[in-house]
């Protein structure tokens, strides 16, 4: 039994999704002639109450395109120090857009309106970069799947409006937050200028992220995607997987959240665990006590065919997902209870 909890990106298409993929009607998406891609884009734009949407091969490319659409070289965006756009996109903010990041020391990857306002550079002080964009992440990856409170996002939106800043949401796991907090997708569409929705994490597709946004900002999105090398042809096969996931895999995210909270509860009882971060969705972040080394712990799990992530600085991560079954869950909890420091 191979239990892979490194990420929710390790899932394989279900039988139903494979059927949808094989039966997809396709065309040339560069010419905007792929009907399945067009349907996926229209579906997500409507779901969030936004004007337009564009399919990208990856979440990083979609985020990078959004940043490019919002900014000019030499400007600056504001984000949390743990933000994916800063830590895990290969330095693309500076490479692709010529933009720097002002990092905020937030709470589990989340920042406040007060922090955002304090980080904005004076627009008439030409020695510092012009602040033009705020990037949020919901749920937070390095923050352990933490979810923003919508009321705080509304305050951040107000700050952005007051100072003429764009507001982008890296929504790689946004559906997890929406399910966990029983939120309305359109509430997010009303607050953000652009949002990325990843289909290949908890939703279980092989690839794809959709960038949605207001018409004026999305005007050059296809050109930016082309510049970044993201023009695709008969991609309707993957769009069909996305449509299937939106219909069949959203509500079931609650199962992943339940399993993650049960893992967190078991870890919290172990002598070899020093701390478990609050677990709101499908990501469990924890730290070991000094009595056991990370390598030793991970080798112990590996001997039981269990794989997890070491994120450095003592931070270990488990991520529940579509392919993590009840049988696997029972086995993992048994193993965690049996480990001795």
Kinemage of the C-alpha trace (Angstrom):
@kinemage 1
@onewidth
@group {chain A} dominant
@subgroup {mainchain}
@vectorlist {calphas} color= white
{ca unk a 1} P 0.000 0.000 0.000
{ca unk a 2} L 1.671 3.211 -1.216
{ca unk a 3} L 0.409 6.219 0.753
{ca unk a 4} L 1.583 9.461 -0.853
{ca unk a 5} L 0.759 12.531 1.250
{ca unk a 6} L 3.427 14.832 -0.155
{ca unk a 7} L 0.837 16.913 -1.983
{ca unk a 8} L -2.665 16.858 -3.446
{ca unk a 9} L -1.012 17.121 -6.882
{ca unk a 10} L -0.196 13.392 -6.919
{ca unk a 11} L -3.729 12.250 -7.752
{ca unk a 12} L -4.649 10.260 -10.864
{ca unk a 13} L -7.825 10.820 -12.917
{ca unk a 14} L -10.822 8.799 -11.750
{ca unk a 15} L -12.609 6.432 -14.130
{ca unk a 16} L -15.368 8.995 -14.632
{ca unk a 17} L -12.853 11.730 -15.376
{ca unk a 18} L -11.027 9.511 -17.877
{ca unk a 19} L -14.304 8.904 -19.681
{ca unk a 20} L -14.931 12.654 -19.841
{ca unk a 21} L -11.413 13.203 -21.182
{ca unk a 22} L -11.756 10.572 -23.892
{ca unk a 23} L -15.147 11.864 -25.013
{ca unk a 24} L -14.176 15.543 -25.085
{ca unk a 25} L -14.927 17.613 -28.165
{ca unk a 26} L -11.791 19.530 -29.096
{ca unk a 27} L -10.502 22.230 -31.410
{ca unk a 28} L -7.541 24.596 -31.685
{ca unk a 29} L -7.509 26.726 -28.532
{ca unk a 30} L -4.989 29.221 -29.948
{ca unk a 31} L -7.750 30.119 -32.411
{ca unk a 32} L -10.275 29.944 -29.516
{ca unk a 33} L -11.965 27.082 -31.376
{ca unk a 34} L -11.877 24.452 -28.651
{ca unk a 35} L -15.498 24.212 -27.448
{ca unk a 36} L -14.662 22.365 -24.235
{ca unk a 37} L -12.073 24.948 -23.163
{ca unk a 38} L -14.503 27.727 -24.014
{ca unk a 39} L -17.164 26.018 -21.893
{ca unk a 40} L -14.788 25.598 -18.927
{ca unk a 41} L -13.737 29.247 -19.092
{ca unk a 42} L -17.348 30.455 -19.341
{ca unk a 43} L -18.384 28.151 -16.477
{ca unk a 44} L -15.737 29.491 -14.091
{ca unk a 45} L -16.264 33.121 -15.090
{ca unk a 46} L -19.990 32.690 -14.385
{ca unk a 47} L -19.361 30.763 -11.151
{ca unk a 48} L -17.394 33.693 -9.733
{ca unk a 49} L -19.462 36.404 -11.392
{ca unk a 50} L -16.478 37.734 -13.335
{ca unk a 51} L -16.147 38.870 -16.932
{ca unk a 52} L -13.613 36.578 -18.570
{ca unk a 53} L -11.485 33.500 -17.996
{ca unk a 54} L -8.455 31.917 -19.656
{ca unk a 55} L -7.084 28.386 -19.303
{ca unk a 56} L -3.370 28.020 -18.438
{ca unk a 57} L -1.260 24.854 -18.227
{ca unk a 58} L -0.026 25.631 -14.693
{ca unk a 59} L -0.868 27.696 -11.644
{ca unk a 60} L 2.515 29.382 -11.647
{ca unk a 61} L 2.079 30.541 -15.243
{ca unk a 62} L -1.411 31.846 -14.466
{ca unk a 63} L -0.161 33.748 -11.409
{ca unk a 64} L 2.755 35.151 -13.373
{ca unk a 65} L 0.436 36.296 -16.148
{ca unk a 66} L -1.809 38.011 -13.614
{ca unk a 67} L 1.149 39.851 -12.096
{ca unk a 68} L 2.273 40.927 -15.564
{ca unk a 69} L -1.223 42.216 -16.354
{ca unk a 70} L -1.326 44.291 -13.168
{ca unk a 71} L 2.168 45.795 -13.123
{ca unk a 72} L 4.956 47.540 -14.993
{ca unk a 73} L 8.720 46.852 -14.639
{ca unk a 74} L 10.252 48.569 -11.621
{ca unk a 75} L 7.049 48.444 -9.585
{ca unk a 76} L 6.388 46.442 -6.441
{ca unk a 77} L 3.765 44.025 -5.181
{ca unk a 78} L 2.851 43.285 -1.583
{ca unk a 79} L 2.519 39.699 -0.345
{ca unk a 80} L 3.117 37.522 2.692
{ca unk a 81} L 6.646 36.202 3.243
{ca unk a 82} L 5.320 32.658 2.662
{ca unk a 83} L 3.444 33.502 -0.535
{ca unk a 84} L 3.661 30.997 -3.371
{ca unk a 85} L 4.303 33.760 -5.912
{ca unk a 86} L 7.463 34.670 -3.996
{ca unk a 87} L 8.726 31.281 -2.761
{ca unk a 88} L 7.717 28.702 -5.338
{ca unk a 89} L 7.536 30.286 -8.787
{ca unk a 90} L 11.227 30.345 -9.648
{ca unk a 91} L 11.711 34.071 -9.131
{ca unk a 92} L 9.204 34.710 -11.888
{ca unk a 93} L 7.974 37.966 -10.350
{ca unk a 94} L 11.316 39.599 -11.095
{ca unk a 95} L 12.189 37.587 -14.212
{ca unk a 96} L 8.881 37.888 -16.047
{ca unk a 97} L 7.588 41.247 -14.845
{ca unk a 98} L 10.636 43.116 -13.493
{ca unk a 99} L 8.737 43.602 -10.249
{ca unk a 100} L 9.971 43.304 -6.658
{ca unk a 101} L 8.086 41.928 -3.653
{ca unk a 102} L 7.568 43.691 -0.348
{ca unk a 103} L 7.182 40.818 2.105
{ca unk a 104} L 4.865 41.016 5.090
{ca unk a 105} L 5.277 38.916 8.239
{ca unk a 106} L 1.711 37.660 8.400
{ca unk a 107} L -0.065 34.922 10.330
{ca unk a 108} L 0.228 31.485 8.681
{ca unk a 109} L 0.601 33.131 5.282
{ca unk a 110} L -2.245 35.607 5.761
{ca unk a 111} L -1.872 39.381 5.941
{ca unk a 112} L -4.159 42.111 7.239
{ca unk a 113} L -5.461 45.341 5.758
{ca unk a 114} L -3.496 47.275 8.360
{ca unk a 115} L -0.273 45.536 7.309
{ca unk a 116} L -1.014 46.184 3.637
{ca unk a 117} L -1.590 49.874 4.200
{ca unk a 118} L 1.635 50.201 6.189
{ca unk a 119} L 3.598 48.498 3.380
{ca unk a 120} L 2.508 50.809 0.560
{ca unk a 121} L 5.336 53.022 -0.657
{ca unk a 122} L 4.547 56.761 -0.937
{ca unk a 123} L 3.678 57.245 -4.637
{ca unk a 124} L 5.455 60.627 -4.797
{ca unk a 125} L 8.694 59.250 -3.282
{ca unk a 126} L 10.558 58.276 -6.447
{ca unk a 127} L 13.432 56.572 -4.572
{ca unk a 128} L 11.238 53.558 -3.769
{ca unk a 129} L 9.345 51.271 -6.168
{ca unk a 130} L 5.785 52.241 -6.963
{ca unk a 131} L 3.389 49.868 -5.197
{ca unk a 132} L 0.828 48.625 -7.715
{ca unk a 133} L -0.482 45.205 -6.617
{ca unk a 134} L -1.429 43.122 -3.581
{ca unk a 135} L -1.300 39.316 -3.882
{ca unk a 136} L -3.175 37.105 -1.428
{ca unk a 137} L -3.214 33.296 -1.232
{ca unk a 138} L -6.244 31.294 -0.089
{ca unk a 139} L -5.770 28.721 1.251
{ca unk a 140} L -2.158 29.284 2.223
{ca unk a 141} L 0.296 26.573 1.230
{ca unk a 142} L 3.176 27.124 3.677
{ca unk a 143} L 0.603 28.355 6.189
{ca unk a 144} L -0.913 24.895 6.430
{ca unk a 145} L -4.111 25.382 4.459
{ca unk a 146} L -5.219 28.390 6.486
{ca unk a 147} L -8.283 30.270 5.234
{ca unk a 148} L -8.749 34.023 5.074
{ca unk a 149} L -11.755 35.583 6.755
{ca unk a 150} L -13.775 37.300 4.025
{ca unk a 151} L -14.262 40.321 6.273
{ca unk a 152} L -10.483 40.925 6.280
{ca unk a 153} L -10.319 40.587 2.509
{ca unk a 154} L -13.043 43.237 2.248
{ca unk a 155} L -10.867 45.563 4.338
{ca unk a 156} L -7.869 44.846 2.098
{ca unk a 157} L -10.028 45.578 -0.950
{ca unk a 158} L -10.924 48.938 0.576
{ca unk a 159} L -7.240 49.770 1.097
{ca unk a 160} L -6.478 48.795 -2.510
{ca unk a 161} L -9.302 50.976 -3.787
{ca unk a 162} L -8.140 53.911 -1.689
{ca unk a 163} L -4.589 53.676 -3.047
{ca unk a 164} L -5.341 52.549 -6.607
{ca unk a 165} L -3.817 49.074 -6.237
{ca unk a 166} L -4.775 45.874 -8.012
{ca unk a 167} L -5.794 42.842 -5.947
{ca unk a 168} L -4.932 39.333 -7.139
{ca unk a 169} L -5.840 36.043 -5.477
{ca unk a 170} L -3.690 32.950 -5.848
{ca unk a 171} L -6.601 30.548 -5.448
{ca unk a 172} L -4.655 27.314 -5.956
{ca unk a 173} L -6.788 25.756 -3.198
{ca unk a 174} L -9.595 28.319 -3.110
{ca unk a 175} L -12.259 25.625 -3.473
{ca unk a 176} L -10.980 24.085 -0.233
{ca unk a 177} L -11.566 27.382 1.569
{ca unk a 178} L -14.994 27.844 -0.003
{ca unk a 179} L -16.105 24.340 1.018
{ca unk a 180} L -14.606 24.564 4.507
{ca unk a 181} L -16.290 27.901 5.262
{ca unk a 182} L -19.446 27.392 3.168
{ca unk a 183} L -18.763 30.571 1.209
{ca unk a 184} L -20.231 31.981 -1.996
{ca unk a 185} L -17.893 31.937 -4.992
{ca unk a 186} L -19.361 35.222 -6.243
{ca unk a 187} L -18.258 36.944 -3.038
{ca unk a 188} L -14.683 36.398 -4.219
{ca unk a 189} L -15.466 37.646 -7.706
{ca unk a 190} L -16.726 40.887 -6.215
{ca unk a 191} L -13.549 41.452 -4.179
{ca unk a 192} L -10.688 40.578 -6.547
{ca unk a 193} L -9.556 41.945 -9.888
{ca unk a 194} L -8.058 38.583 -10.859
{ca unk a 195} L -8.238 35.064 -9.406
{ca unk a 196} L -6.439 31.846 -10.333
{ca unk a 197} L -8.317 28.572 -9.815
{ca unk a 198} L -6.124 25.460 -9.888
{ca unk a 199} L -7.760 22.269 -11.144
{ca unk a 200} L -4.863 19.862 -10.510
{ca unk a 201} L -4.721 19.942 -6.712
{ca unk a 202} L -7.719 18.971 -4.592
{ca unk a 203} L -9.963 18.851 -7.655
{ca unk a 204} L -7.858 16.019 -9.053
{ca unk a 205} L -7.247 16.846 -12.720
{ca unk a 206} L -3.939 16.073 -14.481
{ca unk a 207} L -3.203 19.736 -15.244
{ca unk a 208} L -4.612 23.211 -15.615
{ca unk a 209} L -5.372 26.502 -13.901
{ca unk a 210} L -7.897 29.084 -15.004
{ca unk a 211} L -7.281 32.819 -14.621
{ca unk a 212} L -10.492 34.804 -14.226
{ca unk a 213} L -10.863 38.559 -14.028
{ca unk a 214} L -12.465 41.789 -15.090
{ca unk a 215} L -12.643 42.508 -18.820
{ca unk a 216} L -10.299 45.499 -18.797
{ca unk a 217} L -7.514 43.576 -17.026
{ca unk a 218} L -7.985 40.368 -19.037
{ca unk a 219} L -7.739 42.221 -22.361
{ca unk a 220} L -4.081 41.241 -22.859
{ca unk a 221} L -4.210 37.883 -21.049
{ca unk a 222} L -3.912 35.771 -24.216
{ca unk a 223} L -0.934 37.797 -25.397
{ca unk a 224} L 0.824 37.357 -22.033
{ca unk a 225} L 0.054 33.635 -22.054
{ca unk a 226} L 1.635 33.419 -25.507
{ca unk a 227} L 4.736 35.302 -24.356
{ca unk a 228} L 5.087 32.862 -21.463
{ca unk a 229} L 4.816 29.901 -23.853
{ca unk a 230} L 1.323 28.863 -22.800
{ca unk a 231} L -0.471 28.726 -26.142
{ca unk a 232} L -2.098 25.281 -26.456
{ca unk a 233} L -4.009 23.419 -29.147
{ca unk a 234} L -6.508 20.571 -28.508
{ca unk a 235} L -6.475 21.160 -24.781
{ca unk a 236} L -10.174 20.352 -24.500
{ca unk a 237} L -9.195 16.941 -23.154
{ca unk a 238} L -7.839 18.607 -20.021
{ca unk a 239} L -10.659 21.161 -19.937
{ca unk a 240} L -13.101 18.234 -19.882
{ca unk a 241} L -11.282 16.940 -16.806
{ca unk a 242} L -11.762 20.368 -15.230
{ca unk a 243} L -15.479 20.446 -15.992
{ca unk a 244} L -15.853 16.944 -14.551
{ca unk a 245} L -13.971 17.988 -11.413
{ca unk a 246} L -16.161 21.053 -10.880
{ca unk a 247} L -19.244 18.831 -11.060
{ca unk a 248} L -18.013 15.844 -9.047
{ca unk a 249} L -15.013 16.776 -6.892
{ca unk a 250} L -15.839 20.026 -5.105
{ca unk a 251} L -18.202 18.905 -2.338
{ca unk a 252} L -16.043 15.864 -1.583
{ca unk a 253} L -13.201 18.181 -0.497
{ca unk a 254} L -14.888 18.077 2.927
{ca unk a 255} L -13.769 14.428 3.189
{ca unk a 256} L -10.141 15.500 2.751
{ca unk a 257} L -10.594 18.165 5.430
{ca unk a 258} L -12.061 15.627 7.869
{ca unk a 259} L -9.185 13.205 7.365
{ca unk a 260} L -6.628 16.002 7.767
{ca unk a 261} L -8.165 17.126 11.065
{ca unk a 262} L -8.109 13.524 12.314
{ca unk a 263} L -4.427 13.215 11.388
{ca unk a 264} L -3.710 16.488 13.211
{ca unk a 265} L -5.549 15.248 16.309
{ca unk a 266} L -3.516 12.032 16.415
{ca unk a 267} L -0.229 13.871 15.879
{ca unk a 268} L -1.043 16.307 18.684
{ca unk a 269} L -1.191 13.401 21.143
{ca unk a 270} L 2.246 12.034 20.285
{ca unk a 271} L 5.280 12.657 22.501
{ca unk a 272} L 7.499 12.944 19.428
{ca unk a 273} L 5.513 15.901 18.068
{ca unk a 274} L 6.336 19.366 19.397
{ca unk a 275} L 3.606 21.324 17.623
{ca unk a 276} L 0.775 20.905 15.140
{ca unk a 277} L -0.450 23.972 13.288
{ca unk a 278} L -4.211 24.650 13.241
{ca unk a 279} L -5.698 22.427 10.541
{ca unk a 280} L -8.581 24.015 8.654
{ca unk a 281} L -8.540 22.235 5.309
{ca unk a 282} L -6.474 19.426 3.751
{ca unk a 283} L -2.953 20.409 4.824
{ca unk a 284} L -1.374 19.277 8.095
{ca unk a 285} L 1.806 21.081 9.181
{ca unk a 286} L 3.665 19.832 12.234
{ca unk a 287} L 7.034 19.976 13.991
{ca unk a 288} L 8.892 17.160 15.733
{ca unk a 289} L 10.311 17.304 19.230
{ca unk a 290} L 14.076 17.362 19.728
{ca unk a 291} L 13.977 13.689 20.673
{ca unk a 292} L 13.498 12.578 17.061
{ca unk a 293} L 15.141 13.803 13.862
{ca unk a 294} L 13.145 14.549 10.724
{ca unk a 295} L 15.180 12.099 8.647
{ca unk a 296} L 14.651 9.310 11.170
{ca unk a 297} L 10.912 10.011 11.299
{ca unk a 298} L 10.525 10.089 7.530
{ca unk a 299} L 12.535 6.876 7.133
{ca unk a 300} L 10.219 5.230 9.649
{ca unk a 301} L 7.218 6.313 7.594
{ca unk a 302} L 8.916 5.276 4.357
{ca unk a 303} L 9.406 1.750 5.725
{ca unk a 304} L 5.612 1.659 6.015
{ca unk a 305} L 5.244 2.977 2.423
{ca unk a 306} L 4.145 6.413 3.621
{ca unk a 307} L 5.588 9.532 1.948
{ca unk a 308} L 5.285 13.082 3.316
{ca unk a 309} L 7.009 16.423 2.645
{ca unk a 310} L 9.885 18.015 4.531
{ca unk a 311} L 9.504 21.767 3.922
{ca unk a 312} L 12.685 22.699 5.790
{ca unk a 313} L 13.162 24.594 9.028
{ca unk a 314} L 11.633 21.656 10.913
{ca unk a 315} L 8.318 21.970 9.090
{ca unk a 316} L 6.767 18.662 7.986
{ca unk a 317} L 3.632 18.447 5.855
{ca unk a 318} L 0.926 15.944 5.005
{ca unk a 319} L -1.740 16.729 2.402
{ca unk a 320} L -4.919 14.666 2.061
{ca unk a 321} L -6.510 14.212 -1.352
{ca unk a 322} L -8.788 12.297 -3.700
{ca unk a 323} L -6.579 9.188 -3.853
{ca unk a 324} L -6.085 8.924 -0.074
{ca unk a 325} L -8.571 6.217 0.852
{ca unk a 326} L -10.237 5.244 4.138
{ca unk a 327} L -8.042 2.120 4.298
{ca unk a 328} L -4.909 4.242 3.871
{ca unk a 329} L -6.167 6.655 6.504
{ca unk a 330} L -6.678 3.894 9.070
{ca unk a 331} L -3.211 2.501 8.369
{ca unk a 332} L -1.551 5.926 8.686
{ca unk a 333} L -3.198 6.647 12.038
{ca unk a 334} L -2.106 3.230 13.309
{ca unk a 335} L 1.492 3.899 12.234
{ca unk a 336} L 1.539 7.360 13.816
{ca unk a 337} L 0.304 5.907 17.106
{ca unk a 338} L 2.979 3.174 17.032
{ca unk a 339} L 6.083 5.351 16.456
{ca unk a 340} L 8.340 5.710 19.482
{ca unk a 341} L 10.680 8.628 19.992
